[in-house]
């Protein structure tokens, strides 16, 4: 396993992040535990979840699955860098009471305690704001986080789905308080969706945040979806099916698969390996539903992409260009 520092911190994390969103809704508890055991056995130490995972009436279920895995002992918790998130509404279905979502000091305090209970741990390594809260000032947010850090319940804070200016705003406000501020940003970033390169990633690099891309295969679009249709009759679904309905997108994906076929490369592994070459990226989140999918993701760590392949990928999926040159003189 390869490791790197998380942003400007001294924390060492694996260059792949185990995403757990499927644990509960799509992957049962025993299988989820087996996947986590396999990941940890391979040296993958960075696990990502969120308080809302499990969704609907089962919100919090994913954290509970991690908690029962930690409870088995064997050094599982000590070896894991645990990241979870706060923002989503955690009130019960039809519950009219406010203050169960967003980033008020009250909800942050309430959400941390609930996550710790579900996770069966006494601290969270990386506590991430799942979305910007336009109603709560950063002074209030940092006051709440600083208390949690002083109590030892949270070690670091990160953001998710923040625009570049909010990353700057958050860390400028933190600096004025003498707080550490954000150390990571989890954003949508992959070959087919490169808008983060304009301002989010430059802001993260400027302020010393590690970038953690989510949806590295863009909902399966970059995982060989056309080839699977042809060879196995497996039709695309969800986001990838919607995208392939656009003829220009389908042509782009076909060119991508043709390029990789020419070089004997597997699409999903290549998409992950490409992200590992990008400046500022700590590691992409992989969300395996099976042990086989985890094994495929781990192979990406050993994949060296030639300059010819990298240039070909840029031609097929050109980035947006640097800001402000991309949209100004």
N, C-alpha and C positions, 0 to 999 in steps of 0.2 A: 504494500500500500504506500502511496505517496502522500505526504503531508505538507501543509503550508500554514503560515500564520493567518489568523482571521483578522484581516485589515491591519490596523496599526497596533493590535494587541499582541501580547506574548502567548496567546492561546493557540496551540497547534491542533489543526483539524484535518481530516482526510479530504482529498480532492474530489471525492464524491460525497454527496449528502443523501442519507436515506430518508426519503419522503414517506410518510405513513398515512397519507390521506385515504388510501384504499383499505386500511386496516379497520375492519368493522363493516362498512358498507359493502365491500366486494370480497374481502379476504377474512376468513373466520379467525378466531383467536389462536387456536393451535398453529395454524399455518403462519399467521403473523409472527408468533413467537419463534417459529423455525426460521423464518426469513431474517429476523433480527439476530438470532444466534449465528446464522451463516454470515451475515454482514459483519458482526463483531469478530467472528473467527477469521475473516479476511482482512481485518485491520481497519474496517470502516467505522470510525468512532463518532461521526457527526450525524445525529438523528433530528429530524425536523417534524413538528406536529403543530396543532393549533387547538385552542379550547373548543372551537365549533365543529371540529371534524367528528364525523358520525352523522351529522346533519339531521334536520327535522326533529323528530321526537327523540332521536338518539344522540343529540349534541353532547359532546364530552366522551362518547364511547371510545374513540381512538386513544385519548389520553388514558382511559381506564385500562386498555389493552397494554399500553406501555407500562402502566403501573403494576399490573400483575406479572409482567415480564421482569421488571426490576426486583419485585418481591421474591423471585426465585433465588436471588443472591448470586454467588459466584463472581462477584466483582462487576456485575453488569452495570450498575449505576455509576460506579467510580470510573469505569473505562469509557463511559458515554458522555459526549458533549451534547447536552439536551437543550433543544430550542423549541419553544412554543410561542403562541401568539395570543394577543388580546385585541378586541374591537367588536366582534360580532355580538348580536343580541343573544344572551344566554337564558333569557326568561322562558318559562314554559309556554307551550302553545296556548294562545288566547289570554296570556297573562298581561293585564293592562298597566302594570307598574313600570315607571320609568327607571332610569339609572342602572340598567342591566346591560348596557352596551357603550360603545365609544371609549374615550380616553379621559374621562373625568378622574380626579384623584380617588373618588369613591369607588368607581367601577374598577379601576386598576387594582385597588386594594382588595376588593371583593373577588375579582377574577383570579388574582394570584393565589389567594387562599384556596379557592375551589380547584384550580389546576394542581396545586401541590397535593391536595387530598386525592384527586383522581390518579395522579402520577406516582403516588406513594413515595414521595421524596421530600426533603426539606429545603431544596434549593433548585433553581432553574439557571442553567448556565447562560442562555441567551434568551431574553424576553423581548419579543418583537411586536411592534405596533402593526397590525394587519392592514391598516389603511390610514390615510390622513383623516384627522378629525378637525374639521374647519371651525368647530364651535368651541374647542377647548384650547386656551393659550399654552404655548410650550412651557411657560414658567410653572404652570400648574402640573403639567405632565412630568417635568423634571423634578419638581418637589416630591411627587409621589414616588418616582423611581429612585431618587436619592435615599428616601427612607427605606425602601426595600433593599437597596444595596447595603445600607448601614446595618440592617437587620440580618444580612446574610442570606436573604431569600432569593435574590437575583444578583448575578455577577456582572452581566453586560446587557446593554439595550441595543436593539436593532430595529430597522424599519422594513416595511414591505409595501410595495406598490406606491412609493413616494415619488413625486416628480423631483427634478433636480433642485428647484428653488426651495422646496420644503426640506430637503436634506441640508441645504445651506442654512436655512432659517433655524432648523432644530439645533444644529451644532453651534451656531453663533449664540443662540440663547443659552445653551449648556455651558459654553466657554465663559460667559459672563457670570454664571453661578459658580464656576470652578468645578463643574461636573464633567464627567468623561464624555457624555453625549453618545450619539449613535456610532456603532463600530461595524455595522453591516447593513446592506440593503438587499432584500429579496425581491427580484423583479422578473417580469416576463421578458425572456431573452433567448433567442435561438436563431438559426440560420434564416428562417422565414419571417421572423419578427425582430428586426434590428434597430427599432427606433430608440431603444435605451442608449445606443451609442451616441446620440446627439447631445444629451444633457445629463441623463441619470448617471451613467457610468463615469463621465468626466467629473461630475460633482462628487461621486463616491470616492474617486481616486484623490481628488483635491483635499477631501476631509478625512482620508484614511479609512474608508469603509471597505470591507470585503464585499464583493458582489456575488450573490447566490442566485443564479438563474433558476426560475421555475418553468415548467412545461418545456424542457429542452427538445422534445420531439414534436412540439406544437400540436398536441392532442393526437399524436400518431401519424401526422402528415409526413414526418421525416423518417418514419420507421419502415419504409418499403411498402407503403400502402397499395400502390398500383401493382407491384410485383405480386403481392399477396392476392389481389383480386384475380390476376391472370392465372397464377399457379394453383391456387386453392379455392377459388370462387368465394373468397372471404371479402364481403363488401365492407367498404369504409362506413363508419358511423360517427355520429356526433359532430364535433368541430371539423374533423378531417373530411367527412362527407360533404358538409356545407362548403368547405373550401374547394374541393374537387369539382363541385358543380360549376365553378367559374373556369371557363376554358383556358384562360391565360395562366391561372394557377396550376391547372392540371398539366399544361405544357411545361411549366417550370419544374414541377415535381418529377415529371417524366425525364427531363434533362438531367436532373439531380440523380435519379436512379440509374440512368444510362452511364453517367460519368463514373459512378461508384462501381457499377458492374464491369466497366472497362478496366478498372484498377483492382478488381477482386475484393472490394470493400463492402462491409455490411452497413446499410443505411443508418440504423439506430446507433450503432457503435461510433460511426463516423460523426454523426451530429453531436454526440457527447464529446468526442475527441476534439472537434472543432472548438467547442466552448472552452475546453481546457487550454487552448492556445491564445485565448483572447485576453488582452491586458485588463488587469483588475479583477478577474474572475477567481474567486476562491474555489468554488466547485459547484457544478449543477446538481439539482435535486433529481434523484431517480426514485420513481414510485412503483417498485415491482409488486405485482399481484401474486407472482409465483417465484420459486427458487431459481427457475430457468431464466427468468427475466433479470434477476439480480446477477446471475453469472454473466449474462450478455453485457450488462452495464459495467461490470468489473473489467471485462476485456478491453473496454475503451481506454483504460488507464495505460495500457501497454501499446496503444496504437499510435504510431508516428506518421503523421500526414505529410506527404511530400509537398514541395512548393508548387508542383504542377497541379496537384489536387486542390490545394488551398486557393490557387489562382482560379481554377475552374469553379470552385464553390462561390468565390466572389463574383464571377461573371454571371452565374445563375441567380444568386441571391445578393445583389449589390447592397451595401449598407447605405444609410441615409446621408452619410457625409458628416463632417464636423460642423458644430454649431459655432458661430452663426453663418458660416460660409454656405451651408446647405440651403439657406433661405434668404441670404443677403449677399451683397457684393463682397 
